[in-house]
Amino acid sequence: MRERFHDELQMLLDRLNNLVSLVGRATRHGNAALLDADGDLAAAVIRGDETIARGQSDVDAVALDILARQQPVATDLRTVVACLRMSVELRRMGKLAMHIAEIARAHLPGPAVPEDLLPVVRAMADRAQQVLAGAARAIATRDDTAAAVLERADDDIDRLQEQLYHAVFAEPRSRAAEDIVDLALIGRYYERFADHAVALAREVAYLAGTRPLDAAPAGT
């Protein structure tokens, strides 16, 4: 009976790792769609949102089944609770990747990001991929120290967002209103993406027993 329980916990972790992989792919492709004006990648990210939604449902279904039938305690209970909360964060990150792809597609066949802003947006996109990779490593290794590292990376993205906003709004008459809105949204999406990555790492610290359970997962 105990062996079956551990098999179910492993299934839960496997499904969580699959969800991490799906969100990682959506993030990479969404970034490429935005920076390279790639319509095929944008469409793939948008279509793939349903797969990410199913991935979250798979995690939640296993977790809730374990809670209902096995009544886990101690570390096992932490594992199930953390997985449920991490699936929410990952789903929201997938949504943000989709929103990035939607902006890229809306501007085709041209680029969504003007040439003068490409460096700062590219830096935000790169940092977003890095923080997700850091969160994924924390989940895989149960590294309860990752949150502090990712919080510093989150601060970097906050500074890049400020830099982007300053450049966009410094001379608003030089840009179309819809372009200004989309550029502001791009900055917001990357900023929120990093916040969710930090929340993932905090859930790992909760799982390890070194951090209390936060009141609620980060909002979108």
N, C-alpha and C positions, 0 to 999 in steps of 0.2 A: 504493500500500500504506500509506504514511504517512497519507494523507488518510483512509483507512478507519479507521485506528487512532484518529485524533483524533475521528472520528465516534462511535466506540465509547466513548471517554472522555466525550464530550458526552452520550451516552445514559446513561452511568452517573451523571453529575451531574444530569441531568434526573430520573432515577428517585429519586435522593436528595432532590432538591427536592420531588418529589411526596410522598415519605414525610414530609418536614417539614410539608407542608401538611396531610396527614392527621392527624398528631399535633397540630398546632395547632388543628384543628377539634375533635378529641376533647377537648382540654384546655378549650377555650371552652365546649363543650356540657356537659362533665362538671362544670365549675364552676357553670354555670347550673342544672344539675340539682340540685346540692347546695344552693345558696344559695336557689333559688326553689322547691324541692320539685317539680320538673318531671319527671313520670314518662315523658313522651314522649321528652325529651332523654336521660334516663338509659337508656332502652331503646335509643335510637339509638347511644349511645356503646358500649354493651355489644355490640350487633350489629356495630358498625364495627370491633371489635377484630380480626376475621378479615381485614378489608380492610387494616389496618395490618400484620398478619402477612404477607399477600401482598406488600405494599409492601416489607417487608424482604427477602423472598425474591427479589423482582425485582432489588433492588440487589445482593444477594449473588451472584445468578446471573450478572449482567453482569460484576461484579468478578472472580469466579473464572474466567470464560471469558477475560477479558483476561489474567489472570495465566498461564493455561495456554497460550494461543495466541500472545500478543504478547511475553511476558517483558519487561515494562517496566522501566526503570531511572530513577534520579534522581527528578526531580519527578513524572514519570508514575507511578512506583512509589509514591511518597508519596501521590499522589491516590487510587490504588486501595486502598492499605492504610487510609488515613484514611476512605474511604467505607465499607469493610467494618466498621470500628470504630464509625463514627457510626451505621450502621444498627442496631447492637446497642443503643446508647444511646437512639435514637429508639424502638425497639421497647419498651424498658423504660419509657420515658415514656408511651407509649400504654397500657401495662398499668396504670400508676399512675392514669391518667385513667379507665380502666375500673373500677378498684377504688373510686375516688371515686364513680362513677356507681352502682356496686353498693350502696354504703352509702346513697346517696340513695334508691334504689329500695326498699331493705329497710325504710325508715322511712315510706314512703308509707302513707296519704295525708298524714301530718304531715311536718314538717321534721326532718331529721337533726341540724340544729344549733339548739340553743335560742337564744332571742332575745338573751340576755345575752352569748352567745359569737359572735354573728354578726359584730360588727366585726372581731375578730381573725382569724376564719376568712376573712372577705371580704378582709382585707388579705393573707393568705397566698395566696389564690386569685389576687388581682390581681398579686402579685409573681411567682407561678408563670408567669402569662401573659407578664409582662414579660421574665422571664429566657429563656423560650423564644423570644420575639420577638428578643431580643438575640442569642441563639445562631443563629437563622435568618439574621439580618443578617450575622453573622460568616461563616457558610457561604457566603452569596451574594456577599459582597465580599472574602472571604479576609482578613478583618481579624484579624491575629495579636495585637492588643492587647486584644481583647474579653474574654479570660479574666480579666484583672485586674478589669475592671468587673463581670463576672458573679460573681466571687468575693466582692465587696463586697455585691452583692445577695443572694448565698447567705447571707452573715452576717446580713443583715436577716431572712431567713426563719428562720434558726436562733433569733434573738431572739424572733420571733413565736411560734415553736413553744414556746419556754420560757414565754412569756406564756400561751399556751393551756393548757399542762400545769399551770401554777400555778393558773389559774382552775378547771380541771377537778378537780384533786386537793385544792384548799384545803378543800372541804367535800364529800367523796365521798359522804356519806350522803344528800345532797340530790339525787343523781342515781341512776338505775337502773344496775346493773352493766354491762348491755349498751351503754348510752349512753356510759358512761365508756370502754369498750373502743373503740367506734367513733370517739369524739372523739380518743382517743390515736392511733388509726390514721390519721385524717385529718391530724393534725399530722405524723406520720411520712411519709405519702405525699407531702405537699408539700415536706417537707425533702429527701426523696430525689429528687424531681423537680428541684429546684434543683441538686442535686449532679450529676445527669445533664446539665443544661444547661451547667454549668461544664466537664464532661468534653468536651462537644461543642466548646466554644470552644478547649479545649486541643488537640483534634485539628486544628482549623484552624491553630493555631500550629505544630503538627508539620508540617502540609502546607506551611506557608510556610517551614519550615526554621529556625524560631527557637526551637523547643522539641524536646527529645528525645522519643522514643516512650515513653509511660507503660507501666508493667509490664502493666496490664490495664485494660479499661474498668471504670467504677464498677459495683458490684453493685447489685442491686435492694433 
